[in-house]
Amino acid sequence: MNFKYCLFDEDGSLIIGHCDNIAGLLETNISETADEDYYDLSFINFHFSPEFKQICSNRKYPISNLYILILDHCGNKIGDYYFVLNTKKVFTSSDLKDGRDVNIAGYLPIALSMESLRLWDLSRKLKQKNIWSQFTNHQREIWMEIIRNRCKISSNIQDISNQIYYVDGRYITDKISFYFALRESINGPGGYFGGCLDSLSDCLCGGFGVKPPFTIEINGFADKCEIIENILEVLNEYNVTIKLTHS
């Protein structure tokens, strides 16, 4: 069975179980009495892992520090969100009924929303470039965080140099869209190669698939280069050749 999410217990380094969906991420579900944003989350159609069932068959098991893992269509981890419970939740063997909804209240230090989950769905089988071109500004901000989260999970890949990368400038309207287009040119749909000047500089130092010297040819963008002037300056500083064309 292909699940979209997994609950991982940080303290015990143990998978608690998997589920189909998560409910309760709407702003109306945030606790109004807490200093932080505590959510009452419901993990839909939850199935407990055999390891967790085995542990709970012998004793009560308290949880407090969790990770919500985002899984791809093959069940591999592609993202995570830290989830801190406001009070410890204790499981016993009688609680471990598969297929029911498991309710847990806790704090999400990093923003996660229903819109985030919807965009994570798009990223699970991401093959098409420029999917972000139809997003609203808010959705692009979420997409930026999703791609950054995915990159955090991935291990460093072998760098290559002296390559030419072709960036489609037709969809570039601002700095964030340039980063999207640059990432996809270098590392394919869903790939990462910076999202601000500092992170771009980090990527140019290696560990993200390519290392200078290399060339970026931006098609259909020659008349709009002032939008990303400071980004182009950083690329030039790191020995990246920029070619702007009208085609």
MARVEX-139357 format. One line per field, with one value per residue (C-alpha): residue number from 1; residue in one letter; x, y, z. Coordinates in pm, 1 decimal, padded with zeros to 6 digits, m for minus. Last residue first. Layout:
resi <- (NUM/...)
resn <- (a/...)
px <- (X/...)
py <- (Y/...)
pz <- (Z/...)
END
This chain:
resi <- (247/246/245/244/243/242/241/240/239/238/237/236/235/234/233/232/231/230/229/228/227/226/225/224/223/222/221/220/219/218/217/216/215/214/213/212/211/210/209/208/207/206/205/204/203/202/201/200/199/198/197/196/195/194/193/192/191/190/189/188/187/186/185/184/183/182/181/180/179/178/177/176/175/174/173/172/171/170/169/168/167/166/165/164/163/162/161/160/159/158/157/156/155/154/153/152/151/150/149/148/147/146/145/144/143/142/141/140/139/138/137/136/135/134/133/132/131/130/129/128/127/126/125/124/123/122/121/120/119/118/117/116/115/114/113/112/111/110/109/108/107/106/105/104/103/102/101/100/99/98/97/96/95/94/93/92/91/90/89/88/87/86/85/84/83/82/81/80/79/78/77/76/75/74/73/72/71/70/69/68/67/66/65/64/63/62/61/60/59/58/57/56/55/54/53/52/51/50/49/48/47/46/45/44/43/42/41/40/39/38/37/36/35/34/33/32/31/30/29/28/27/26/25/24/23/22/21/20/19/18/17/16/15/14/13/12/11/10/9/8/7/6/5/4/3/2/1)
resn <- (s/h/t/l/k/i/t/v/n/y/e/n/l/v/e/l/i/n/e/i/i/e/c/k/d/a/f/g/n/i/e/i/t/f/p/p/k/v/g/f/g/g/c/l/c/d/s/l/s/d/l/c/g/g/f/y/g/g/p/g/n/i/s/e/r/l/a/f/y/f/s/i/k/d/t/i/y/r/g/d/v/y/y/i/q/n/s/i/d/q/i/n/s/s/i/k/c/r/n/r/i/i/e/m/w/i/e/r/q/h/n/t/f/q/s/w/i/n/k/q/k/l/k/r/s/l/d/w/l/r/l/s/e/m/s/l/a/i/p/l/y/g/a/i/n/v/d/r/g/d/k/l/d/s/s/t/f/v/k/k/t/n/l/v/f/y/y/d/g/i/k/n/g/c/h/d/l/i/l/i/y/l/n/s/i/p/y/k/r/n/s/c/i/q/k/f/e/p/s/f/h/f/n/i/f/s/l/d/y/y/d/e/d/a/t/e/s/i/n/t/e/l/l/g/a/i/n/d/c/h/g/i/i/l/s/g/d/e/d/f/l/c/y/k/f/n/m)
px <- (01523.8/01641.2/01966.6/02161.0/02486.2/02623.5/02961.5/02997.0/03334.2/03208.7/03204.1/02999.8/02730.5/02721.4/02682.0/02406.5/02213.7/02256.6/02117.8/01815.9/01540.4/01788.8/01808.0/01466.7/01544.2/01782.7/01535.7/01418.3/01686.9/01924.6/02248.8/02430.4/02794.3/03019.9/03338.0/03221.3/03070.8/02768.3/02552.6/02477.8/02785.0/02996.9/03094.9/02835.8/02562.2/02679.5/02686.4/02329.5/02231.0/02370.0/02220.0/01873.6/01690.0/01973.9/02031.1/01765.6/01596.6/01221.0/01223.1/01582.5/01913.8/02083.6/01806.2/01544.3/01738.0/01794.9/01425.4/01317.0/01585.4/01469.4/01109.5/01214.9/01395.6/01105.6/00918.1/01097.2/00858.7/00997.8/01357.6/01402.0/01746.1/01991.8/02285.7/02627.5/02883.1/03245.2/03203.8/03053.7/02970.5/02881.9/02574.0/02539.2/02268.7/01903.8/01692.4/01790.6/01723.4/01363.9/01316.4/01459.2/01224.6/00930.1/01032.5/01047.2/00713.8/00557.0/00685.9/00565.8/00221.0/00200.6/00303.4/00034.1/00141.6/00104.4/00478.3/00552.3/00497.8/00790.2/00943.0/00745.5/00866.2/00752.5/00602.4/00587.2/00619.0/00254.6/00142.4/00380.9/00186.1/m00138.1/00031.5/00164.9/m00183.1/m00317.2/m00051.9/00293.3/00500.2/00817.5/00815.2/00503.5/00363.9/00153.9/m00181.0/m00219.4/m00527.3/m00490.5/m00756.4/m00843.5/m00712.5/m00491.4/m00585.7/m00288.0/m00447.8/m00495.0/m00118.6/m00045.8/00040.2/00124.4/00107.9/00338.8/00202.5/00246.5/00380.1/00666.5/00638.1/00949.5/00865.4/01018.9/01082.4/01149.9/01137.8/01090.3/00755.2/00763.2/00504.3/00712.2/00696.1/00672.5/00790.0/00619.0/00892.5/00822.2/00929.9/00681.0/00606.4/00534.5/00533.7/00351.2/00505.0/00544.1/00298.8/00384.6/00735.0/00605.9/00340.8/00605.5/00825.0/00529.3/00453.6/00117.5/m00131.5/m00316.9/m00619.9/m00608.0/m00355.3/m00560.9/m00379.2/m00481.6/m00238.1/m00035.7/00090.9/00291.0/00184.4/m00112.3/m00468.5/m00583.6/m00497.1/m00474.1/m00758.0/m00906.0/m00574.5/m00631.5/m00383.2/m00634.6/m00627.7/m00335.2/m00360.8/m00292.1/m00107.6/00205.3/00337.2/00544.6/00879.4/01149.4/01458.8/01343.3/01371.9/01299.2/00974.6/00884.9/00532.6/00496.6/00309.1/00189.6/00115.2/00140.8/00000.0)
py <- (03356.6/03690.4/03559.2/03618.8/03429.2/03413.2/03252.6/03126.2/03206.5/03244.2/03623.6/03599.5/03400.3/03657.6/03942.8/03754.7/03733.8/04109.1/04187.2/03959.1/04198.2/04402.2/04104.6/04178.2/04253.4/03959.3/03706.1/03493.1/03227.0/03227.2/03043.3/02943.1/02837.3/02638.5/02693.1/02634.5/02341.2/02131.8/01869.3/02036.6/01953.7/02243.3/02598.7/02732.1/02585.1/02787.6/03106.6/03037.5/02989.9/03332.9/03509.0/03362.8/03049.1/02815.9/02533.4/02269.7/02019.2/01966.1/01929.5/01884.1/01951.4/02223.4/02364.4/02293.4/02485.8/02782.8/02804.8/02795.6/03048.6/03276.7/03243.6/03363.9/03665.3/03797.7/03744.2/03440.5/03222.4/03305.8/03283.7/02911.8/02836.1/02631.0/02484.9/02450.4/02229.3/02291.2/02132.6/01825.2/01768.3/01428.3/01438.6/01534.5/01345.2/01435.2/01512.5/01878.6/01914.1/01803.9/02069.3/02339.6/02225.2/02239.1/02579.5/02729.2/02568.5/02740.5/03078.5/02998.4/02915.0/03255.8/03430.7/03238.3/02932.9/02886.7/02917.0/02666.9/02371.9/02510.6/02166.3/01842.4/01524.1/01561.5/01240.7/01329.7/01705.3/01758.3/01591.0/01818.9/02106.3/01979.2/01918.7/02275.7/02407.7/02218.3/02391.6/02339.4/02625.8/02524.2/02509.8/02286.4/02252.1/01964.4/01793.8/01431.7/01251.6/00907.5/00818.1/00449.5/00200.5/m00000.3/m00042.2/00012.5/00170.7/m00159.3/m00226.0/00088.0/00435.3/00739.0/01093.5/01342.9/01695.0/01989.4/01749.7/01874.6/01812.2/01859.3/01855.2/01619.7/01579.7/01327.9/01001.1/00699.5/00518.8/00457.3/00729.8/00978.7/01013.4/01321.0/01249.0/01409.7/01410.8/01354.2/01468.0/01375.7/01002.2/00771.6/00390.9/00169.0/m00173.4/m00521.6/m00520.1/m00154.1/m00247.5/m00508.4/m00276.4/m00011.5/m00257.6/m00384.8/m00025.5/00126.6/00201.3/00533.8/00590.6/00969.4/01136.0/01399.1/01709.1/01937.5/02218.2/02428.1/02760.7/02897.9/03106.2/02878.8/02987.1/03031.7/02674.8/02653.9/02462.6/02772.7/02825.6/02502.9/02222.9/01991.1/01692.4/01476.5/01215.3/00857.1/00734.3/00556.2/00427.3/00480.0/00460.1/00448.3/00649.0/00627.3/00997.0/01110.1/00914.9/00906.2/00948.7/00866.3/01030.4/00959.9/00590.1/00339.1/00000.0)
pz <- (m02918.6/m02780.0/m02635.5/m02314.1/m02253.1/m01900.7/m01821.8/m01465.9/m01309.3/m00951.6/m00969.2/m01288.8/m01111.2/m00830.8/m01081.2/m01262.3/m00935.4/m00879.4/m01227.3/m01193.2/m01296.5/m01502.4/m01741.8/m01892.0/m02257.1/m02298.6/m02159.4/m02448.1/m02401.1/m02107.1/m02184.7/m01868.1/m01903.3/m01670.7/m01467.5/m01208.6/m01015.7/m01103.1/m00933.1/m00600.9/m00391.8/m00509.7/m00415.6/m00660.7/m00440.6/m00141.3/m00350.3/m00462.6/m00096.5/m00010.7/m00313.1/m00261.6/m00369.2/m00454.1/m00699.5/m00629.9/m00856.1/m00864.2/m01240.5/m01366.5/m01189.3/m01394.6/m01612.6/m01348.3/m01086.7/m01318.2/m01407.3/m01042.4/m00944.4/m01225.0/m01106.6/m00761.2/m00905.0/m01110.9/m01437.0/m01579.6/m01780.0/m02124.0/m02001.3/m02069.1/m01923.4/m02129.1/m01938.4/m02100.1/m01924.4/m01827.6/m01485.1/m01316.2/m00950.9/m00808.2/m00590.6/m00226.2/m00041.2/m00079.7/00226.8/00248.4/m00125.1/m00078.3/00190.9/m00038.1/m00314.7/m00076.0/00060.1/m00290.2/m00373.5/m00072.7/m00190.9/m00542.5/m00406.0/m00241.2/m00563.7/m00751.9/m00949.2/m01325.6/m01396.0/m01116.3/m01351.9/m01552.0/m01619.2/m01617.1/m01447.3/m01084.6/m00954.0/m00582.9/m00641.2/m00731.1/m00409.0/m00217.4/m00372.4/m00219.3/00115.2/00116.7/00036.6/00338.7/00545.1/00691.3/00827.7/01009.8/01390.6/01384.9/01737.8/01864.3/01909.6/01794.2/01659.4/01498.2/01242.1/01207.4/00952.9/01187.3/01553.2/01780.5/02086.2/02276.6/02254.1/02451.7/02325.9/02536.0/02403.7/02569.5/02597.4/02358.4/02095.6/01879.5/01504.1/01289.3/00920.0/00663.8/00292.0/00014.4/00210.2/m00014.9/m00028.2/m00402.9/m00479.4/m00278.3/00098.8/00322.1/00677.3/00975.8/01237.1/01602.8/01947.0/02222.4/02220.7/02516.4/02475.0/02725.8/02755.2/02607.0/02315.9/02256.9/02140.0/01897.1/01756.4/01695.0/01507.2/01299.3/01189.2/01275.4/00998.4/01005.6/00784.2/00834.5/01063.7/01247.3/01361.1/01643.9/01572.6/01812.3/01680.8/01973.8/02272.9/02325.3/02395.7/02035.1/01935.5/01557.2/01387.9/01224.3/01046.3/00851.7/00914.1/01079.3/00845.7/00732.5/00460.0/00362.1/00671.1/00790.7/01123.1/01434.2/01259.2/01525.0/01608.4/01972.3/02054.1/01697.5/01659.6/01290.0/01156.7/00787.0/00503.9/00149.9/00184.3/m00100.4/00000.0)
END
